[in-house]
Amino acid sequence: MTRSTAGILLALSLIGTAQAAGTQRVPFPQGGTIRLENSTGYLTVEGWDEPAVEIIAVQTLPEVRVAVERRSENELAISTSFPARRKLLIFPREINVDYTVRIPRNSRLVVRHNNGCVLVSGVTGNIDIRSHTGDVIVTLPDPGPYSIDARSRLGNVTSDFAGEVHSRFLIGTYLGNTGEVPSHRIYLRIGRGSIAVKKDPPLRP
């Protein structure tokens, strides 16, 4: 191997492992709707008491863009765009984004995730998560009440809350719990992977 060839391979290796991080913070009221669209990778959403949304995204490709759009006074969309497929074929690299998103605790959360893990905790508003592949873990403050509707086409569904779990054709699992009225609605769907709904125990005095 020539010295010039070795230098080119080293440069390509560094490109593939480099990470770019960005942080955005947007004022946002309690009780609004937060939408996460076209996310891929590891997504963590945490409820907090600040009147703001904070987004921290770390990605392996600098061409990946995480944009924040204020659609109305009470609706915020966080969307991810990726480089063109043609460019990825020239420089094949794994696309991986690590998101940490903090939102007002009683927000309504809507997630449309491609592949990877989705982890949600501390959110007391309605939750709607749909993912293609990976795992979904939602930790809910106890007590509720909650109306939980969770389904995996190819995987398991488990819950710390009361509900009936059904299996279909030996693959896929569905969990239903109508809860009390009124109750917070938890709607979870995944194509391939598992869903877990956990109780967040109250803090000790």
Residue pairs with C-beta under 8 A, 6 or more apart in sequence:
12 91
15 91
15 93
16 60
16 93
16 94
17 60
18 60
18 62
19 58
19 59
19 60
20 58
20 59
20 61
20 62
20 64
21 56
21 57
21 58
22 55
22 56
22 57
22 66
23 54
23 55
23 56
23 57
24 54
24 55
24 66
24 68
25 52
25 53
25 54
25 55
26 52
26 53
26 55
26 68
26 70
26 76
27 51
27 52
28 34
28 51
28 52
28 53
28 76
28 103
28 104
28 107
29 51
29 73
29 74
29 104
30 51
30 104
30 105
30 106
30 107
31 74
31 104
31 106
31 107
31 108
31 125
32 73
32 74
32 75
32 76
32 104
32 107
32 108
33 74
33 75
33 76
33 107
33 108
33 109
33 110
34 53
34 76
34 78
34 101
34 103
34 107
34 108
34 109
34 110
35 75
35 76
35 77
35 78
35 110
35 111
35 112
36 43
36 45
36 78
36 79
36 99
36 101
36 109
36 110
36 111
36 112
36 113
37 77
37 78
37 79
37 80
37 112
38 79
38 80
38 81
38 112
38 114
39 78
39 80
39 97
39 99
39 111
39 112
39 113
39 114
39 116
40 80
40 82
40 95
40 96
40 97
40 113
40 114
40 115
40 116
41 59
41 95
41 96
41 97
41 98
41 99
41 115
41 116
42 96
42 97
42 98
42 99
42 116
42 117
42 119
43 99
43 101
43 111
43 113
43 116
43 117
43 118
43 119
44 99
44 100
44 101
44 119
44 120
45 101
45 102
45 103
45 109
45 111
45 118
45 119
45 120
45 121
45 123
46 100
46 101
46 102
46 103
46 120
46 121
46 122
46 123
47 102
47 103
47 104
47 105
47 106
47 107
47 121
47 122
47 123
47 124
48 102
48 103
48 104
48 105
48 122
49 104
49 105
50 102
50 104
51 104
52 102
52 104
53 68
53 76
53 78
53 101
53 102
53 103
53 104
54 100
54 101
54 102
55 66
55 68
55 78
55 99
55 100
55 101
56 99
56 100
56 101
57 64
57 66
57 97
57 98
57 99
57 100
58 97
58 98
59 66
59 95
59 96
59 97
59 98
60 93
60 94
60 95
60 96
60 97
61 82
61 83
61 93
61 95
63 82
63 83
63 87
64 80
64 81
64 82
64 83
64 95
64 97
65 80
65 81
66 78
66 79
66 80
66 97
66 99
67 78
67 79
67 80
67 81
68 76
68 77
68 78
69 76
69 77
69 78
69 79
70 76
71 77
78 101
80 97
82 95
88 95
96 116
103 109
103 123
105 122
105 123
105 124
105 125
106 123
106 124
106 125
107 123
107 125
108 125
108 126
108 127
108 128
109 120
109 123
109 125
109 126
109 127
109 128
109 129
110 128
110 129
111 118
111 120
111 127
111 128
111 129
111 130
111 131
112 130
113 129
113 130
113 131
113 132
113 134
114 131
114 132
114 133
115 131
115 132
115 133
115 134
116 131
116 133
116 134
117 134
117 135
117 136
117 137
118 129
118 131
118 134
118 135
118 136
118 137
119 137
120 127
120 129
120 136
120 137
120 138
120 139
121 138
121 139
121 200
122 139
122 141
122 200
123 140
124 141
124 184
125 184
126 184
126 185
126 186
126 187
127 138
127 184
127 185
127 186
127 187
127 188
128 185
128 187
129 136
129 138
129 187
129 188
129 189
130 188
130 189
130 190
131 189
131 190
131 191
131 193
132 190
132 191
132 192
133 190
133 191
133 192
133 193
134 190
134 193
135 190
135 193
135 194
135 195
135 196
136 188
136 190
136 193
136 194
136 195
136 196
137 195
137 196
137 198
138 186
138 188
138 195
138 196
138 197
138 198
139 198
139 199
139 200
140 146
140 161
140 184
140 186
140 197
140 198
140 199
140 200
141 200
141 202
142 199
142 200
142 201
142 202
144 161
144 179
144 180
144 183
144 184
145 179
145 180
145 183
145 184
146 161
146 177
146 179
146 183
146 184
146 185
146 186
147 177
147 178
147 179
147 183
147 184
147 185
147 186
148 159
148 161
148 163
148 175
148 176
148 177
148 179
148 186
148 188
148 197
149 175
149 176
149 177
149 185
149 186
149 187
149 188
150 157
150 159
150 174
150 175
150 176
150 186
150 187
150 188
150 189
150 195
150 197
151 157
151 172
151 173
151 174
151 175
151 188
151 189
151 190
151 195
152 172
152 173
152 174
152 189
152 190
152 191
152 192
152 193
152 194
152 195
153 171
153 172
153 190
153 191
153 192
154 171
154 172
154 191
154 192
154 193
155 172
155 173
155 190
155 192
155 193
155 194
155 195
156 173
156 194
156 195
157 165
157 173
157 174
157 175
157 188
157 194
157 195
157 196
158 165
158 175
158 194
158 195
158 196
158 197
159 165
159 175
159 177
159 196
159 197
159 198
160 197
160 198
160 199
161 177
161 197
161 199
162 177
163 175
163 176
163 177
164 175
164 176
164 177
165 173
165 174
165 175
166 173
166 174
166 175
166 176
167 173
167 174
168 174
173 195
175 195
175 197
186 197
188 195
188 197
